[in-house]
Amino acid sequence: MSFSSRSDSTALLSWEGLIFYYQLRGFMNNSKLKQIFENLISLVEEKKWYGACHDISAVFYILAKEVGFEPTLLIGEVRNPATGSYFDHSWV
């Protein structure tokens, strides 16, 4: 499931959607980045840390920078199409 943002960006809120997006962009071809991403997903699932997008994005951003990527950390409002309500979200 993906939620539309008020801006031109799209926040992908499911792991499957996020993985698919990163695969399309070629990010999963880098073994270090793939390992960081998979370990972070495992931590989130183990700790049930599902509502911590700001923290997760910050950690992913820092670790991606450390292995040589130039990620962009995005923070914005996204809209839940089921309820029409807006909420703060962040993503890399």
C-alpha positions as CSV (number, residue, x, y, z in Angstrom):
1,M,0.0,0.0,0.0
2,S,1.4,3.4,-0.8
3,F,0.0,6.8,0.3
4,S,0.1,9.9,-1.8
5,S,1.8,13.0,-0.6
6,R,0.6,16.5,-1.0
7,S,3.8,17.2,-3.0
8,D,5.1,15.3,-6.0
9,S,6.8,12.7,-3.8
10,T,5.3,9.4,-2.8
11,A,5.8,7.7,0.5
12,L,5.8,4.0,0.3
13,L,4.6,2.6,3.6
14,S,4.8,-1.2,3.0
15,W,8.0,-3.1,3.2
16,E,7.1,-4.8,-0.1
17,G,6.5,-1.4,-1.8
18,L,9.7,0.1,-0.4
19,I,11.8,-2.9,-1.4
20,F,10.3,-2.8,-4.9
21,Y,11.0,0.9,-5.2
22,Y,14.7,0.4,-4.1
23,Q,15.0,-2.5,-6.6
24,L,13.8,-0.4,-9.4
25,R,16.3,2.3,-8.6
26,G,19.1,-0.3,-8.5
27,F,19.9,0.3,-4.8
28,M,19.6,-3.4,-3.9
29,N,22.5,-4.2,-6.3
30,N,24.9,-2.9,-3.7
31,S,25.6,-5.6,-1.2
32,K,26.5,-3.3,1.7
33,L,23.3,-1.2,1.2
34,K,21.2,-4.3,0.9
35,Q,22.6,-5.7,4.1
36,I,21.9,-2.4,6.0
37,F,18.4,-2.4,4.6
38,E,17.7,-6.0,5.5
39,N,19.1,-5.7,9.0
40,L,17.1,-2.5,9.6
41,I,13.9,-4.2,8.5
42,S,14.7,-7.2,10.8
43,L,15.2,-4.9,13.7
44,V,11.9,-3.0,13.0
45,E,10.0,-6.3,12.8
46,E,11.6,-7.8,15.8
47,K,11.0,-4.7,18.0
48,K,7.6,-4.0,16.4
49,W,9.0,-0.5,15.7
50,Y,6.4,0.2,12.9
51,G,5.5,3.8,13.8
52,A,9.1,5.1,14.0
53,C,9.6,6.3,10.5
54,H,11.6,9.4,11.5
55,D,14.1,7.3,13.6
56,I,14.3,4.5,11.0
57,S,14.9,7.0,8.2
58,A,17.6,8.8,10.2
59,V,19.4,5.5,10.9
60,F,19.2,4.4,7.3
61,Y,20.4,7.8,6.1
62,I,23.4,7.7,8.3
63,L,24.4,4.2,7.5
64,A,23.9,4.7,3.8
65,K,26.2,7.8,4.0
66,E,28.8,5.7,5.8
67,V,29.1,3.2,2.9
68,G,29.4,5.9,0.3
69,F,25.9,6.7,-0.9
70,E,24.5,10.2,-1.1
71,P,20.9,9.6,0.2
72,T,18.3,12.3,0.6
73,L,16.3,12.3,3.8
74,L,12.7,13.5,3.1
75,I,10.2,14.6,5.7
76,G,6.7,15.6,4.8
77,E,3.0,15.2,5.2
78,V,1.3,12.2,3.5
79,R,-2.4,11.4,3.1
80,N,-4.0,8.2,4.1
81,P,-6.4,7.5,1.1
82,A,-8.7,5.4,3.3
83,T,-9.4,8.1,5.8
84,G,-8.3,11.3,4.0
85,S,-6.2,12.3,7.1
86,Y,-2.7,13.7,6.8
87,F,0.2,12.7,9.0
88,D,3.9,13.4,9.2
89,H,6.2,10.9,7.6
90,S,9.9,10.6,6.6
91,W,11.7,8.4,4.1
92,V,15.0,8.1,2.4
